[in-house]
Amino acid sequence: MTKSSLCIGLLIVLSFLISCKSADEKTTSPPNIIFIMSDDHAYQAISAYSNHLIETPNIDRIAKMGMLFTNATVTNSICAPSRATILTGKHSHLNGKIDNDFPFDTTNVTFPQLFQKAGYQTAMFGKLHFGNNPKGFDQFKILPGQGAYYNPDFITKNEGNIKVEGYVTDIITDMTLDWLQNERKKDQPFLLFYLHKAPHREWLPAERHIADFTKRTFPEPATLFDDYSGRGRAAKEAEMNLLKHMNWAGDSKIYPEVMDELGIPDASGWDKGAFNREVGRLNPAQRANWDAVYGPMNEEFKKAFPNMTEKEKMQWRYQRYMQDYLGTIQAVDENVGRVLDYLEQNNLMENTIIVYTSDQGFYLGEHGWFDKRFVYDESFKTPLLVAWPGKVEAGSRVDEMVQNLDFAQTFLEAAGIPAPADMQGESLVPLLTGNTEKWTRDAVYYHYYEYPSVHMVKRHYAIVTKEYKLTHYYFDTDEWELIDRIKDPQELKNVYEDPAYAEIKAELHRKLDGLREKYGDSKELSQQYLDKYLDRLEQTQQFGNANREVAKQILENRKKSN
């Protein structure tokens, strides 16, 4: 062999070793994580789950690249408590954020803080919902509270409070892409929170979608006219009915002056205010485009309303609801596509975990309802799609009972960061990587606290398995409900007193007691939170959007019992 041949051979071997090392480094380096969360995005409104309402091709791309969870759930179906659970990896009764009003205990350690300490670059853009200084983030631009759809304000880390012209879903995405392009440090892994306001109430679609969606007709759910005859007080007394409790102006976009002309009262006391607050933010050009679509709709409604039956009014309100709700989701899907395109074009897919979820589910007319809060599936279940190229099998599905409680430990394990011992979730990494034999959970725990309050959904806790759901409604009622999830997927019949379910009921009670003990929840702790809630209600007499008569009666009864 000549000297030159030997040199060439050595160079080839050296190149091969370097390339192997480089490939190995790619597979062992900590993954980037992009956590995409919308607000109140029902799994029924993602075409990867069902395309009967809308096509969401870009969100579906995440499912095609990775895994779709069919039994992803929340621990407490309401916005701020869900986010607190995600950040802390703890149930509401431990992190203290039991409802939208109680303040978040800032002594809680959040998982982004742990990522930041471990050398991750961290950023958050969009809707946090509580607090104005999220812990553990190098950069943030967040909406104050619920935020606004048009020309929104933002709380920022470096610029103070700002107002940005445009549509909120587009703006949040612009901020996210700008950070990826201009602030992301290429020598560090990153944790990026990309959080949408949409499709939260009140639903204002982007200008580009209103003309199209207001013309669409959507299939009615089978339980739109549910009479709740198979369930108890909790379902019957909730105030989430599309016809009776949805706002005419704020939600259905009937102009306040049209309400007055037709003699429709502002029953909630905040209906017209919601319309003026949201639509009033539009600049003159936006308002002109808005009126060009919603003006004629209002004129048609004025002619039809006097002769509508109650059934026709319900059907009309359902269509109006779906047109605006789904219209906001169209913009979310488009903008998720923008982010996925950027990742592909900039070679960021290979070692990046991409998650799409919602802070909880939402009723899209099922049981005649909108909103969430109950442990019934449309509220309790949430979309969850996870892509992790090279780790998660493309197009896979899993039906295990998982929760938003699990996100913190999942991300920490994926990044090789030790999780605090007091976190209560379970890492989803075994499910994501096909090691399902390591997954042992067969039931999840749920607890809802915000009552008396808007929508008047009673306090309740529950155990849910793949097959059954056992729920206890408590405080001003004492009801148990057992649902057979397999035989009764629409959850219409309480079989708690059915002798055929006696053994199942006993076993679920035993398991529920075990979960409450495992997670540190108890009757005494529930009473402490209830007392704090009622003390504040009594002191302030600020009933918010609760049923004032019921709330006052609850306080009167409390005085008598004391």
C-alpha positions as CSV (number, residue, x, y, z in Angstrom):
1,M,0.0,0.0,0.0
2,T,1.4,3.4,-0.9
3,K,1.8,6.2,1.6
4,S,-1.0,8.3,-0.1
5,S,-3.4,5.3,-0.1
6,L,-2.7,4.8,3.6
7,C,-3.4,8.5,4.4
8,I,-6.7,8.4,2.4
9,G,-7.7,5.3,4.2
10,L,-7.0,6.9,7.6
11,L,-9.0,9.9,6.6
12,I,-12.0,7.8,5.6
13,V,-11.9,5.9,9.0
14,L,-11.5,9.2,10.9
15,S,-14.5,10.8,9.0
16,F,-16.6,7.7,9.7
17,L,-15.8,7.9,13.4
18,I,-16.5,11.6,13.5
19,S,-19.9,11.1,11.8
20,C,-20.8,8.3,14.2
21,K,-19.9,10.5,17.1
22,S,-21.9,13.3,15.7
23,A,-25.0,11.1,15.2
24,D,-24.6,9.7,18.7
25,E,-24.4,13.2,20.1
26,K,-27.7,14.0,18.3
27,T,-29.5,11.1,19.9
28,T,-28.1,11.6,23.4
29,S,-28.4,15.4,23.6
30,P,-31.3,16.8,25.6
31,P,-34.4,17.2,23.5
32,N,-36.0,20.6,22.8
33,I,-39.6,20.8,24.0
34,I,-42.4,22.8,22.4
35,F,-45.6,22.8,24.6
36,I,-48.6,24.0,22.5
37,M,-51.8,24.5,24.5
38,S,-55.1,26.1,23.5
39,D,-57.8,27.1,25.9
40,D,-61.0,25.1,26.0
41,H,-60.2,23.2,22.8
42,A,-62.5,20.2,22.8
43,Y,-61.1,17.0,21.4
44,Q,-64.3,16.7,19.3
45,A,-63.0,19.7,17.4
46,I,-59.8,18.1,16.2
47,S,-60.1,16.0,13.1
48,A,-57.5,13.6,14.3
49,Y,-60.2,12.6,16.8
50,S,-63.2,13.2,14.6
51,N,-63.8,15.3,11.5
52,H,-67.6,15.7,11.9
53,L,-67.2,19.4,12.8
54,I,-63.9,20.7,11.4
55,E,-60.7,19.7,9.6
56,T,-57.5,20.6,11.5
57,P,-54.8,19.3,9.1
58,N,-51.9,21.0,10.9
59,I,-52.7,19.8,14.4
60,D,-53.3,16.4,12.8
61,R,-49.7,16.5,11.5
62,I,-48.5,16.1,15.1
63,A,-50.7,13.0,15.5
64,K,-49.3,11.6,12.2
65,M,-45.8,12.2,13.3
66,G,-46.4,10.8,16.8
67,M,-49.0,9.5,19.3
68,L,-52.6,10.4,19.9
69,F,-54.0,9.8,23.4
70,T,-57.7,8.8,23.5
71,N,-58.1,8.9,27.3
72,A,-56.1,12.1,28.2
73,T,-57.8,13.8,31.1
74,V,-57.5,16.7,33.5
75,T,-57.6,16.7,37.3
76,N,-59.9,19.8,37.6
77,S,-61.7,21.1,34.5
78,I,-61.2,24.8,34.8
79,C,-58.6,27.1,33.3
80,A,-56.2,28.4,35.9
81,P,-56.2,25.3,38.2
82,S,-55.4,23.1,35.1
83,R,-52.4,25.3,34.3
84,A,-51.3,25.2,37.9
85,T,-51.4,21.4,37.9
86,I,-49.4,21.3,34.6
87,L,-46.7,23.6,36.0
88,T,-46.4,22.0,39.4
89,G,-47.2,18.3,38.7
90,K,-49.5,18.4,41.8
91,H,-53.3,18.2,42.3
92,S,-55.2,21.4,43.0
93,H,-55.6,20.6,46.7
94,L,-51.8,20.5,47.1
95,N,-50.7,23.4,44.8
96,G,-53.5,25.5,46.3
97,K,-55.0,26.8,43.0
98,I,-58.4,25.1,43.4
99,D,-60.3,27.6,41.3
100,N,-59.9,30.7,39.1
101,D,-60.2,33.1,42.1
102,F,-57.8,31.7,44.7
103,P,-54.3,33.0,44.2
104,F,-51.5,30.8,42.9
105,D,-49.0,30.0,45.7
106,T,-45.8,31.3,44.2
107,T,-43.7,29.2,46.6
108,N,-44.6,26.3,44.4
109,V,-41.7,24.9,42.4
110,T,-42.7,24.8,38.7
111,F,-41.0,22.5,36.2
112,P,-39.8,25.3,33.9
113,Q,-37.7,26.5,36.9
114,L,-36.0,23.1,37.0
115,F,-35.4,23.2,33.2
116,Q,-33.9,26.7,33.5
117,K,-31.5,25.5,36.3
118,A,-30.5,22.5,34.2
119,G,-29.3,24.8,31.3
120,Y,-32.4,25.0,29.1
121,Q,-33.3,28.3,27.5
122,T,-37.0,28.9,28.4
123,A,-39.7,31.1,26.9
124,M,-43.5,31.6,27.1
125,F,-45.8,33.3,24.7
126,G,-49.6,33.6,25.0
127,K,-52.1,32.9,27.7
128,L,-50.9,31.9,31.2
129,H,-54.1,33.1,32.9
130,F,-52.7,33.9,36.3
131,G,-49.9,36.0,37.6
132,N,-47.8,38.5,35.7
133,N,-44.3,37.1,36.2
134,P,-44.1,33.4,35.3
135,K,-41.3,31.7,37.1
136,G,-38.5,29.9,35.3
137,F,-38.7,31.8,32.0
138,D,-35.8,33.7,30.3
139,Q,-38.4,35.4,28.1
140,F,-42.1,35.8,28.2
141,K,-44.9,37.8,26.6
142,I,-48.2,36.9,28.2
143,L,-51.8,38.1,28.0
144,P,-53.2,39.6,31.2
145,G,-55.9,37.3,32.6
146,Q,-58.1,36.0,29.8
147,G,-56.7,38.4,27.2
148,A,-58.5,39.8,24.1
149,Y,-59.0,38.4,20.6
150,Y,-58.4,41.7,18.8
151,N,-55.6,44.2,19.4
152,P,-54.5,42.5,22.6
153,D,-52.4,43.8,25.5
154,F,-49.4,41.8,26.7
155,I,-47.3,41.7,29.9
156,T,-43.7,41.3,28.8
157,K,-40.5,40.6,30.6
158,N,-38.4,43.3,29.0
159,E,-40.8,45.8,27.4
160,G,-43.3,46.4,30.1
161,N,-47.0,46.3,29.1
162,I,-47.6,46.6,25.4
163,K,-50.6,46.6,23.0
164,V,-50.3,44.9,19.6
165,E,-52.6,45.5,16.7
166,G,-54.0,42.5,15.0
167,Y,-55.5,39.1,15.9
168,V,-54.3,37.4,19.0
169,T,-53.7,33.9,17.5
170,D,-51.5,35.4,14.8
171,I,-49.7,37.7,17.2
172,I,-48.8,34.9,19.7
173,T,-47.4,32.9,16.8
174,D,-45.4,35.9,15.4
175,M,-43.8,36.3,18.9
176,T,-43.1,32.6,19.0
177,L,-41.5,32.5,15.6
178,D,-39.5,35.7,16.3
179,W,-38.0,34.1,19.4
180,L,-37.1,30.9,17.6
181,Q,-35.5,32.9,14.8
182,N,-33.8,35.7,16.7
183,E,-33.5,34.9,20.4
184,R,-33.0,31.1,20.6
185,K,-29.5,30.1,21.4
186,K,-28.4,27.4,19.1
187,D,-26.0,25.9,21.7
188,Q,-28.7,25.3,24.3
189,P,-31.7,23.0,24.3
190,F,-35.0,25.0,24.8
191,L,-38.3,24.7,26.5
192,L,-40.9,26.8,24.7
193,F,-44.5,27.4,25.8
194,Y,-46.7,28.4,22.9
195,L,-50.1,29.1,24.5
196,H,-53.3,30.2,22.6
197,K,-56.2,32.2,24.0
198,A,-58.5,30.6,21.5
199,P,-61.0,29.0,21.5
200,H,-62.0,30.5,24.9
201,R,-65.3,32.4,25.3
202,E,-66.3,34.9,24.0
203,W,-65.5,33.5,20.5
204,L,-64.3,36.1,18.0
205,P,-62.9,34.5,14.8
206,A,-60.3,36.2,12.7
207,E,-61.6,38.6,10.1
208,R,-60.5,36.2,7.3
209,H,-62.8,33.5,8.7
210,I,-66.0,35.2,9.8
211,A,-67.7,35.4,6.3
212,D,-67.0,31.7,5.7
213,F,-67.9,30.2,9.1
214,T,-71.1,32.2,9.6
215,K,-72.5,30.5,6.5
216,R,-71.7,26.9,7.7
217,T,-74.2,24.5,9.2
218,F,-72.9,21.8,11.6
219,P,-74.5,18.5,12.7
220,E,-76.3,18.6,16.1
221,P,-75.1,16.4,18.9
222,A,-77.4,13.5,19.8
223,T,-77.9,14.9,23.3
224,L,-78.6,18.5,22.4
225,F,-82.0,18.3,24.0
226,D,-81.0,16.2,27.0
227,D,-83.5,16.4,29.8
228,Y,-81.1,15.0,32.5
229,S,-83.7,12.5,33.6
230,G,-81.2,9.8,34.2
231,R,-79.1,11.8,36.5
232,G,-79.5,13.8,39.7
233,R,-79.5,17.4,40.9
234,A,-76.0,18.3,39.8
235,A,-76.8,17.9,36.1
236,K,-80.3,19.4,36.4
237,E,-79.2,22.5,38.3
238,A,-76.1,23.4,36.3
239,E,-76.4,26.7,34.3
240,M,-74.7,25.9,31.0
241,N,-77.6,25.5,28.7
242,L,-77.1,27.0,25.3
243,L,-80.6,28.5,25.2
244,K,-81.1,29.5,28.8
245,H,-77.6,30.6,29.9
246,M,-75.5,31.6,27.0
247,N,-75.2,35.3,26.4
248,W,-77.1,36.7,23.4
249,A,-74.7,39.6,22.7
250,G,-71.3,38.5,24.1
251,D,-71.7,34.9,22.9
252,S,-74.1,34.8,20.0
253,K,-73.1,38.3,18.7
254,I,-76.6,39.8,18.7
255,Y,-76.0,43.5,18.9
256,P,-77.2,45.1,22.2
257,E,-79.5,47.5,20.4
258,V,-81.1,44.5,18.6
259,M,-81.6,42.8,22.0
260,D,-83.4,45.9,23.2
261,E,-85.6,46.1,20.1
262,L,-86.6,42.4,20.5
263,G,-87.1,42.7,24.3
264,I,-84.4,40.2,25.1
265,P,-83.1,40.9,28.6
266,D,-79.5,41.0,29.7
267,A,-80.2,38.1,32.1
268,S,-76.6,37.5,33.2
269,G,-75.9,41.2,33.9
270,W,-72.7,41.0,31.9
271,D,-74.0,40.1,28.5
272,K,-73.9,43.5,26.8
273,G,-70.7,44.4,28.7
274,A,-69.0,41.3,27.3
275,F,-69.9,42.3,23.7
276,N,-68.8,45.9,24.2
277,R,-65.6,44.8,25.8
278,E,-64.6,42.5,23.1
279,V,-66.1,43.9,19.9
280,G,-65.3,47.4,21.2
281,R,-61.6,46.7,20.9
282,L,-61.8,46.5,17.1
283,N,-60.3,49.3,15.2
284,P,-62.4,51.1,12.5
285,A,-61.3,48.9,9.7
286,Q,-61.8,45.7,11.7
287,R,-65.2,46.9,12.9
288,A,-66.3,47.6,9.3
289,N,-65.4,44.1,8.2
290,W,-67.1,42.7,11.3
291,D,-70.3,44.6,10.7
292,A,-70.3,43.6,7.0
293,V,-70.9,40.0,8.2
294,Y,-72.6,40.2,11.5
295,G,-74.8,43.2,10.6
296,P,-76.9,41.2,8.0
297,M,-77.0,38.2,10.4
298,N,-78.6,40.5,13.0
299,E,-81.1,41.7,10.5
300,E,-82.1,38.2,9.6
301,F,-82.4,37.3,13.2
302,K,-84.7,40.2,13.9
303,K,-87.1,39.0,11.3
304,A,-87.0,35.3,12.4
305,F,-86.9,35.6,16.2
306,P,-90.6,36.6,17.0
307,N,-91.9,33.4,15.3
308,M,-89.2,31.0,16.5
309,T,-90.2,28.0,18.8
310,E,-88.0,27.2,21.8
311,K,-86.6,24.3,19.8
312,E,-85.7,26.5,16.9
313,K,-84.1,29.0,19.2
314,M,-81.9,26.3,20.7
315,Q,-80.9,25.0,17.2
316,W,-80.1,28.6,16.1
317,R,-78.0,29.2,19.1
318,Y,-76.1,25.9,18.6
319,Q,-75.2,26.9,15.0
320,R,-74.1,30.4,16.1
321,Y,-72.0,28.9,18.8
322,M,-70.3,26.4,16.5
323,Q,-69.7,29.0,13.8
324,D,-67.7,31.3,16.1
325,Y,-66.1,28.6,18.3
326,L,-64.8,26.6,15.3
327,G,-63.9,29.8,13.4
328,T,-61.4,30.6,16.2
329,I,-60.0,27.1,15.9
330,Q,-59.3,27.5,12.2
331,A,-56.8,30.3,13.0
332,V,-55.2,28.1,15.7
333,D,-54.7,25.3,13.2
334,E,-53.2,27.6,10.6
335,N,-50.8,29.0,13.1
336,V,-49.7,25.7,14.4
337,G,-48.9,24.9,10.8
338,R,-46.7,28.0,10.6
339,V,-44.7,26.8,13.6
340,L,-44.4,23.2,12.3
341,D,-43.2,24.6,8.9
342,Y,-40.6,26.6,10.6
343,L,-39.3,23.6,12.6
344,E,-39.1,21.6,9.4
345,Q,-37.4,24.3,7.4
346,N,-34.8,24.9,10.1
347,N,-33.9,21.3,10.9
348,L,-35.4,21.5,14.3
349,M,-37.7,18.4,14.1
350,E,-35.1,15.7,14.7
351,N,-34.6,16.2,18.5
352,T,-37.7,18.1,19.5
353,I,-40.8,16.9,21.5
354,I,-43.9,18.6,20.2
355,V,-47.1,18.5,22.3
356,Y,-50.5,19.7,21.5
357,T,-53.2,19.8,24.2
358,S,-55.8,22.0,25.8
359,D,-56.2,23.1,29.4
360,Q,-59.4,21.0,29.5
361,G,-62.2,19.8,27.3
362,F,-65.4,21.6,26.4
363,Y,-69.0,20.9,25.7
364,L,-70.0,21.5,22.1
365,G,-73.8,21.2,22.6
366,E,-73.6,17.8,24.2
367,H,-76.2,17.6,27.0
368,G,-77.4,21.0,25.7
369,W,-74.3,22.6,27.3
370,F,-71.4,24.8,26.6
371,D,-68.4,25.3,29.0
372,K,-66.7,22.5,31.1
373,R,-66.3,21.8,34.9
374,F,-68.1,18.5,35.1
375,V,-66.3,15.1,35.1
376,Y,-68.4,14.0,32.1
377,D,-66.2,13.2,29.2
378,E,-66.5,16.2,27.0
379,S,-65.2,18.4,29.9
380,F,-62.9,15.9,31.6
381,K,-61.1,14.5,28.5
382,T,-58.7,16.7,26.6
383,P,-56.8,16.4,23.4
384,L,-53.3,15.2,23.7
385,L,-51.0,14.6,20.7
386,V,-47.2,14.1,21.1
387,A,-44.5,13.9,18.4
388,W,-40.9,12.9,19.2
389,P,-39.2,11.7,16.0
390,G,-37.1,8.7,16.6
391,K,-38.7,7.9,19.9
392,V,-42.5,7.9,19.3
393,E,-43.9,5.6,16.6
394,A,-45.6,7.7,13.9
395,G,-49.4,7.4,13.8
396,S,-49.6,5.5,17.1
397,R,-52.5,5.6,19.5
398,V,-52.9,4.8,23.2
399,D,-55.9,4.5,25.4
400,E,-54.4,4.5,28.9
401,M,-55.7,6.9,31.5
402,V,-53.3,9.8,31.5
403,Q,-53.6,13.3,33.0
404,N,-52.3,16.8,32.8
405,L,-50.8,15.9,36.1
406,D,-48.2,13.8,34.2
407,F,-46.8,16.5,31.9
408,A,-44.1,17.8,34.3
409,Q,-42.6,14.5,35.1
410,T,-42.8,13.4,31.4
411,F,-40.8,16.4,30.3
412,L,-38.3,16.1,33.2
413,E,-37.6,12.5,32.4
414,A,-37.3,13.1,28.7
415,A,-34.7,15.9,29.5
416,G,-32.8,13.8,32.1
417,I,-33.7,16.2,34.9
418,P,-34.6,14.6,38.3
419,A,-38.2,15.2,39.3
420,P,-39.0,16.5,42.9
421,A,-40.3,13.7,45.1
422,D,-43.5,15.6,45.9
423,M,-44.7,15.7,42.3
424,Q,-47.8,13.4,41.9
425,G,-47.9,12.5,38.2
426,E,-46.4,9.6,36.3
427,S,-44.0,10.1,33.4
428,L,-45.6,9.2,30.0
429,V,-42.2,8.3,28.5
430,P,-42.9,4.5,28.8
431,L,-46.1,5.0,26.8
432,L,-44.4,7.3,24.3
433,T,-41.5,4.9,23.7
434,G,-43.6,1.7,23.5
435,N,-42.6,0.3,26.9
436,T,-46.3,-0.1,27.9
437,E,-45.5,-2.9,30.4
438,K,-44.0,-0.2,32.7
439,W,-47.3,1.6,32.8
440,T,-49.3,0.5,35.9
441,R,-52.0,3.1,36.4
442,D,-55.6,2.0,35.8
443,A,-57.6,4.9,37.3
444,V,-57.3,8.7,37.7
445,Y,-58.6,11.1,40.3
446,Y,-60.6,14.3,39.7
447,H,-61.8,17.1,42.0
448,Y,-63.8,20.3,41.1
449,Y,-64.2,23.1,43.6
450,E,-65.7,26.3,42.1
451,Y,-69.2,26.5,43.5
452,P,-71.3,28.5,44.0
453,S,-70.0,30.3,40.9
454,V,-70.6,30.9,37.3
455,H,-72.4,27.9,35.7
456,M,-73.3,26.6,39.1
457,V,-71.6,23.2,38.7
458,K,-71.6,21.5,42.1
459,R,-68.4,20.5,43.9
460,H,-67.5,16.9,43.2
461,Y,-64.7,14.4,43.2
462,A,-64.4,11.2,41.2
463,I,-62.5,8.1,40.2
464,V,-62.4,7.2,36.5
465,T,-61.2,4.0,34.9
466,K,-61.5,3.0,31.2
467,E,-64.8,1.2,32.1
468,Y,-66.4,3.2,34.9
469,K,-66.8,6.6,36.5
470,L,-67.8,7.0,40.2
471,T,-68.6,10.6,41.3
472,H,-69.5,12.1,44.6
473,Y,-71.3,15.5,44.5
474,Y,-71.1,17.2,47.8
475,F,-71.7,20.4,49.9
476,D,-75.3,21.5,49.3
477,T,-76.1,18.0,48.0
478,D,-75.0,14.5,48.7
479,E,-75.2,12.4,45.5
480,W,-73.3,9.5,44.1
481,E,-73.3,8.7,40.4
482,L,-71.9,5.7,38.7
483,I,-71.6,5.7,34.9
484,D,-70.8,2.7,32.7
485,R,-68.5,4.3,30.2
486,I,-68.6,1.3,27.8
487,K,-72.4,0.6,27.7
488,D,-73.3,4.3,28.2
489,P,-70.8,6.4,26.3
490,Q,-73.1,9.4,26.2
491,E,-73.3,9.3,30.0
492,L,-77.1,9.5,30.3
493,K,-77.8,7.0,33.1
494,N,-76.7,6.8,36.7
495,V,-76.5,3.1,37.7
496,Y,-75.4,3.7,41.3
497,E,-78.4,2.0,42.8
498,D,-78.6,-0.8,40.2
499,P,-78.0,-4.1,42.0
500,A,-76.2,-5.4,38.9
501,Y,-73.4,-3.0,39.7
502,A,-73.1,-3.7,43.4
503,E,-69.7,-5.4,43.2
504,I,-68.3,-2.9,40.8
505,K,-69.6,0.0,43.0
506,A,-67.9,-1.5,46.1
507,E,-64.6,-2.0,44.3
508,L,-64.7,1.6,42.9
509,H,-65.4,3.0,46.4
510,R,-62.4,1.1,47.7
511,K,-60.2,2.4,44.9
512,L,-61.5,5.9,45.3
513,D,-60.6,5.9,49.0
514,G,-57.1,4.6,48.1
515,L,-56.6,7.4,45.5
516,R,-57.7,10.1,47.9
517,E,-55.2,8.8,50.5
518,K,-52.5,8.4,47.9
519,Y,-52.8,12.0,46.7
520,G,-53.4,13.5,50.1
521,D,-57.0,14.6,49.6
522,S,-59.6,14.3,52.3
523,K,-63.0,15.4,53.6
524,E,-61.3,17.7,56.1
525,L,-59.2,19.4,53.4
526,S,-62.3,19.9,51.2
527,Q,-64.0,21.5,54.1
528,Q,-61.1,23.9,54.7
529,Y,-61.2,25.1,51.1
530,L,-65.0,25.4,51.3
531,D,-64.8,27.5,54.4
532,K,-62.2,29.8,52.9
533,Y,-64.3,30.2,49.8
534,L,-67.5,31.0,51.7
535,D,-65.7,33.3,54.2
536,R,-64.5,35.4,51.3
537,L,-68.0,35.3,49.6
538,E,-69.6,36.4,52.8
539,Q,-67.1,39.2,53.4
540,T,-67.1,40.6,49.9
541,Q,-70.7,39.8,48.8
542,Q,-69.1,39.7,45.3
543,F,-71.0,36.9,43.7
544,G,-69.5,37.4,40.3
545,N,-71.5,35.5,37.8
546,A,-72.9,33.0,40.2
547,N,-76.7,32.6,40.7
548,R,-77.1,35.4,43.3
549,E,-80.3,33.9,44.8
550,V,-78.7,30.5,45.3
551,A,-75.4,31.9,46.6
552,K,-77.2,34.2,49.1
553,Q,-79.4,31.2,50.3
554,I,-76.2,29.2,50.8
555,L,-74.8,31.9,53.0
556,E,-78.0,32.2,55.0
557,N,-78.1,28.5,55.6
558,R,-74.5,28.6,56.7
559,K,-75.3,31.4,59.3
560,K,-78.2,29.3,60.7
561,S,-76.0,26.2,61.0
562,N,-73.3,28.1,62.8
